[in-house]
Amino acid sequence: MHMVNRELAKLQRVPRDVARWQQAQQQLLGGRHSVALASYRDLVRRFPGVDQLWFELGVAASAQLEFELASQAFDRTAELASKDVSTLVLLGQQYHRLRRLDKACACFERAVAADPGSLHARLSMAVWLERDRKLDAAWECVEACLAAHPRNPQALCIRALLLHRRGQNAEAETLLRELIRTGSQDANVNYSSRQLLGVVLDALGQYAEALRWLLEAKALLRQTANIAAMEQDYDRADHRRRELLAALTPEAVRRWRQEDRIEPRPYGLGLLGGHPRSGTTLLEQILGAHPDLLAFDESEAFVQEVWDQIAPMNAPQPLTLNGLNALSPARRAELKRRYYKSLLRDVEGEPRAKMLLDKNPSPTASLHLWLRLFPESKIIIALRDPRDVVISCFFQNLMLTPTNANFLSLERAARHYADLMDVWLRLKELGGFDWLETRYEDLVCGLETEGPRATAFLGLAWAPGQANHQEAARRKFLFAPTYNDVTKAVHSRSVGRWQHYAEALAPIQDRLAPYCKAFGY
């Protein structure tokens, strides 16, 4: 630590070096990752003992898809900041994004070891363990916090979540009501406790009160950000997308496919999309249990390396059909290279699987762009009763983004459903690619039929292990919001869930009716 302080002081004494560091930070924040990385390489060579430089180098390297360099930079940061709880927790989060899960866990453990009395360290560890479904270990972390700080609202909120995960919903309810009654200075606790109480009451069959608490939670969350601006950003992007889709023709999609057939394709590729909460994670786990298929759970590859490069939500100019058609072979090849490199970030060596399956609902909104790059891929769209989808999305506790801001009200959630599924209906109408629709209700009520049907669409024969997919899922860290649900045996308890909230859904039934009809609900 003394060496770090000396090196940092040395750097700070030279205005030119400080200015260069600040410039590198601005380049990193501005998305100019290549030039930022070059600056950080030089800075860490001259000041090798400054942990923050190594950390920022790792972030820049990760953005440039230099994953080994990023990991090495984060390793060096961990050595230099071995007693710094905040840095170790940040490193754990970065390793999580890199999908270096063992290293992520080790960072959280090192943070606890560095300061056993740190609430930040122990609660970060508890959150990680809960995500990894190691509930007993997470409980021990939380109880250690509460032994020293019995009234800490963050620890109490996590304890309530763990009680819910254990099925002790009555105890979770009591704890959450007391936590809400006493109040907290932490806005996140105030929101999360109410949201979780809604989830708990739903599990207990107290549907009217569950909805009331969810509405109160959403109202609080609205106060933490400029939701109106987020909605405007989303609506503008949706308007642009609809204009492009209206201009798209069957001939364009067929031409894309003809062009792709003369270009090398390193892997068989499938996209598993649809609206969030339509059963994509369950189907991905079933398909991913096949020995000849490598499934990717909520990968950021397409969104970061293609969508954000070609048509980000805040782009000054919209993506047009002419712009799609004008993507040169060289540009498409570079985008594909980056996509595959990002997708395969946690795979050692060349994949041996016959088929790669990217499971993520997000690319469905940009399916036209996906088909421009991968028109020969297999597209699976997961369907579920739109009313169940909207209710399920409303129950989620998601990080605020312009897209997720739609789930703060049932009205906007229904609008988002319509927007996303209109993309699918338009592309389905145009045709020219290989697609399959699969219904959540058919899957949970007839796995032995629907599972083999989806597997055969990908060119594979049903494998015995797919029927027991939850066994494999229990051994994996899952990135999807439904990480806790898909490790359980397939059940149909969520089918028709919307009926408990029929009165609340009444004002948006007309909005959803065309999709219920289109998809047979």
N, C-alpha and C positions, 0 to 999 in steps of 0.2 A: 504493500500500500504506500509505503514511503517512496519507493521508486516511481510509482504511478504519479504521486503528487509532485515529485521533482520534475518528471517529464512534462506533466501538464503545465507546471509553472514555467518551464523552459519554453514551451510552445507559446504560452500567453504573453511572454515578454517580447515577442517579435510581431509587430502589427501586420506584417505581410503574411505570416503564417496564419494568424487569426482570421484575416480577411479571406484567405484561401479556404480555410475550414468552413467559414460562413458561406462562401460561394458554393462549396460542395454540398452543404446542407440544402441550400436553395435549389441546386440542380436536382438533388434527390427528391425534394418535395414537388418539384415541377415536372417530374417524370423524365428528366434527362439523365437516365441511369448510366449510360455508357460513359459520358464525360465525368459524371460524379465518381464512378468507379475508378477511373484513371487518377483522379485527384486523391481519393482515399488510399489508393495503392502507394502513392508517393508519400502521403502524410504518415502512414503507419511505418513506412521504411525509415523515415527520419525521426519519428516519435513512437517507437514500438511499445512503450509502456503505458500509453493512454488508452484505457479500456473503451471509452466512448467512441474513439476513432475506429477501433476494431468492430464494435457493434454496428456502427453506421456503414462500415465497409461490408459487413455481412448482409445488411438490408439491401444495399446497392447491388451486391453480387447475386442475391436471390432474385431481385427484379430483372437482372440480366440473364437469368437461368443458369448462372454459374453456381450450381448447388453445392458442389464439393468445396469450392472456395468459400461460399457462405458458411458452410458447416465449420470449416477450419477457422474462419474469422470469429464465429461464435464460440468455438472451443477456446480460442485465445482470450476472448472477453471473459469467459468463465474463470480462466486461470487468474487473470488480473483482478477480477472483481469477486474473488472467492468468498468475501465476507459481506458483500453488498446485497442485501435482500432484494431491493427493488430491481436492481440489474439482473439478478438471477431469475426473478419472476418474469421479467421481460424476455429474457433468453428462452425460458420455458415456452413462452407464447410463440416466439419466432421458430423454435424447433418444431412446435406443433404445426405451424404453417408449412414448414418444410417436410412434414410427415416423418420426421426423425423422432419417433415417439419415445424410444428408450432414453434418448438424450433430453427430451422435454421433461419426462418424469424425473430424471436425475437432477435437473436444475431445480425443480420444485423441492426435491428432497434436500439438496444442498442449501437452499434458502432456509429451510427449517433448521438444518444443522448449524447454519451460520448464526442464527438468532432464534433459539427455541421459544422465546417469549414473544416473538413477533406475530401479531394477529394477521398481518398481511401475508406472511409466509405460510402460516398454517391454514388459513382459509383458502389461499390459492391452491395449496396441496389438496385440501378437501374437495374443492370444485373439480380439480383434475381427476381425483379418484372416483368421484361420483360419475363423471363423464365416462370413465373406464369401467363403470359398474362394479367397482370394488367398494361396496357399501359399508362393510364392517370397518375397513381401514379409514374410509371417509368419516364415519361416525366417531372413531377414536380421535381424529384430528379436531373435529368440531368440539367434542367433549373436553379436550385439552384446552381449547380456547375458552370455553365457558367456565372451566374450573378456575381460571384466572380472571375472566371478565364475564361474570354470569348474566349481565344485562346487555351484552353487546348485540345490537340488532342484526348485524350481518350474520353472526354465528347462529343466532336464533332462527333466522330465515332459512339458512342452509340446513339446520337441524329439522325444520318443518318439511323441507324438501325430501330429506332422507327418510323421515317418517312416512311420507307419501310413497316413496319408492318401495318401502318395506310393506306397504299395504296397511299401515296403521293410520288410516285417514281420520278417525275420530280424535286421536291424539294430535295429529297435525292441525286439525281444525281448531282445537282448544288453544294450541300454541299461537297460531296465526291471529286468532281473534284478540288474544292478549297483546300480541305485538302491535296490532293495528290500534288497539285502545290506547296503549301508552305512547304511540307515535315515535317518530325518529327524525333526526336532522338529515338523514341520508335519503335523498329523493329516490334512489334506486330501490332501497328497502321498502319505502312507502308504496312504490308501484308494484314491485315483485311480490310483496306479501299479499296484496289484494288480488293480483293475478293468480297466484298459487292457491289462495283460498277459493277462488272460483273453480279451479281445476279440482281441488279436493271435494268441494261440495257437489260438483258434477259426478264424481266417483261415488259419492254417498247418496246420489239420487235426489238431491235438493236443487233442482234445475232452475227454478225461478230466482232463488237467492244467488246461485252460481252466476247467473247472467248479470245480476245487479252488481256484484263485486267486480266482474270483468269490465263492465261499463265504467265503474268508478276508477279502476286501474288505468283504463285507456285514457280517461279524462286527465288523470295525473300525468301520464306520459306525454300527452299533447303539450303540457306546460314546459317541457324540457327542451323543446326544439321548435324551429319554425316549420310546422307541419304544412302550412299553406304553401310555402315555397317548395317543399318537397313534392306536394301534390301537383303543383304547376309544372315542375320539371318532368314528373312522370307523364302528365297529360300531354305535354308538348312532344315527348318522345313517342307516345302512343299515336298521336296524330300523324307524325312523320312516318311511322311504320305502316299505318293504314294506307297512306298515299302510295308508298312503295309497293305494297301488296296488291293494290288496285291496278297498278301498272304492270305487274308481273304477268307473263303469259306462259301457257304450256310449252310453247316453242322455246322459250328461254331456258326453262328447266331441262328440256330434252337436250338442248345444245350444251348446257353445263355438263350433263352426263357424258355426252360424246367426247367433249374435251378431256374429261377426267379419265376416260378409258385409255387414252394414249399417254397418260402420265403414270409414273411408278407409284404403287401403293404398297407401303411396307407392311401393313397389317390389315386384317379384316377388322372393320370398325362398326360398332353399333351405338346409337344414342337411345337412351331410355329417358323419355321426357313425359310431358303432361303437366297439369297444374300441381303445385305443391299440395301435399296431403291427399294425393290420389292413389297412394299405394306404391309409389315408385321404389321406396326403400325396401319394402317387403319383396317385391318382384326382383329387385337387384340382388338381394341376398339369396333368393332361390336360384336365379340364373348363375350367380357368382360361385355357387357351390359346385358347379360343373368343372371337372379337371381341365378341360380344354378352353375355358373362358376366363379371362382376367377382367374383373369388374372393378370400377373405380367409383368410390362413394363420395359424392358432392365435390368432385374435382373443380378447381378454379381455372383449369387450363383454357377452356374455350372462352370464358368470359374475359380473362385477363389478356390472353395472347392473340385473340381474334376480335371478339366483340369490342373491347375497349380500344383496340388499335384502329378499327375500321369505322365503328359507329357508336362512340360513347354517348351516354345520355345527354351530356352537356355540350356536344359538338356544335360549333357555330353554324355549320351547314349540314343539312340532312343527307343521309345516304340515299341515293336514287338508284333506279334500275340501271341507268347508264353507268353509274359508278360501280355497281356490281359487275356488269358485263365488262367493264374496262380493267378489272383486276388482271394483270398480266400473268402469264405462267410463272415468271420469276417471283412475282409478289406472292402468288398463291403458294408456291413451293416454300417460300420463307415463312409464311404464316403457318403452314402445315408443320414445318420443322420445329418451330417454336411450340406449337400445340403439343406435338408428340413428346418433345423434351420435357415440357411442363407436366404432362399427364403421367409420364413414366418416372417422375422424380424419385419415387421411393422403390423403384424396381432395379435390382442389381442385374447388370448384363442385359442381353436381349431377351424380350419376353418369349416364352416357349408356347404360349397359348395360341390357339388358332384364331381366336376372336378377342378383341378388346371391346369392352362395353363401358361407355361413359354415362353414368347415371346422374343426371342433374336436371331438375325441372327448368332451370333458368334459360338454357339455350332454346327452349321451345318458343320463347318470345322472339328469337332471332333465327328461327328455323330456315328462313330464306338464305341467310348468310351461311349457316351450317351447310346447306345443300349446295351453295356456290363452291365451297371447298371440298365437301365430301358427298357428292351426289350419288356415289355408289354404295354409301353406307346403308345399314339397316336401321330404320326408324321404328321404335316401339313407343306408342303413346298410351300411358296408363289413364284409364277413365274411372270415375267414381261418381255417384249421385252428386250433382252440383250443390245440392243443399247440404249434404254431409261435408263436402269440401269447404264450403264457406264457413260453416260452424267450426270445423276443425282448425281452419286458419285463424279464426277469431280467438281461439283458445291458446294460440302459440305466444310464447314470450321471445320475441325476435329483436335483434339489434335494429335500430331505426335506420332505414335507408329510404330513398324516394319510392322504391317498390314496396317495401314492408310497411310504409306509412299507410298503405291501402287497408291494412288489416286492423286499423284502429276503429273502424266502424263496419257494421254489416253491409251498409250501402256501398262503401268503397270496396269491400271485399268482393261483393257480387260484381261490381264493375271490373275489378281486376280479373276475376274469373272469365267474364265475357271477353275482355281484351285479349287474354292469352289464348283462349280456346278459339277465338275468331282467327287467330294466326293459323292454328291447326286446320280449321275447317277450310280456310282459303287454300292452303298448300295441298290439302287432301283433294280439293276440287280440281286443282291444276294438274295433279298427278305427275308421272314421269320419274318416280322413285319408289323404292321398296318400303312398305310400311305395314304395321300391324297395330290394331287397337286391342287392348286387353282390359277387362273390367275387374276392378277390385272385388266386387261382389262375387264374380265367377271364380276368382282366385281363392278367396277364403272359404267359399262353399264347395269348391271342386278343384282342389289343388292337383289331384291326380289327372285331371283333364286339361286345365288351363296352363299348368306348369309345362307339360310336354309340348303344348301348342306353341307357346312362346319360345321354348328351347329349339324346336324344329325350325321356326322362322329364322333363327340365327345359324341354321345349317348344322345343328348338333343333335345327337340322340340323347334322350332323357337318361341321366345318370342316377343310380340309386341314392347317392348322397344328397341329391337335391331335395328329396322329401323331408330330410332331417336338417335342413339348412340352418335352423336355429342353433344347432350344436356348433357349427363352424362360426356362426355370428358371435357366440359367447366368447370365443377365443380372440376376437378382433376388436380393435378400437374403431368405433363407428363415428363418422363425422356428421351424419344427418341429424336433424333435430329429433327424429324419432329413434335415436340410438337405444333407448330403453325398451321400446315396444317390440322391435323385430327379433329380439332374442327369445321371445316367448313362442309357444306353439301357435300355429295359425288358428284364429278364431273369428267368428262373425259378429261379435258383440257390438262392433262399431257400425254395422250396417243399419241404416235407418235412424241413426242417432239424432238427425235433425228434427225428428218428430217431437222430441222433448222441448224444442225451441220453436215450434211451429208458429206460435203467436208472434214472436219477435221477427221471424222470417217473413211474415205475411206481407209487409210493405215491399219486399224485393222478390216475391214469387214471380211476378210478371217478368222481371228482368231475367230470371233464371229459366223461365218456362221454355223458351226456344231451345235451350241446351239440354234440358231434360228430354225434350222431344227428339232432338237430333241424336242423342246418345242412348235413347231407349229407357228413360227413367220416368 
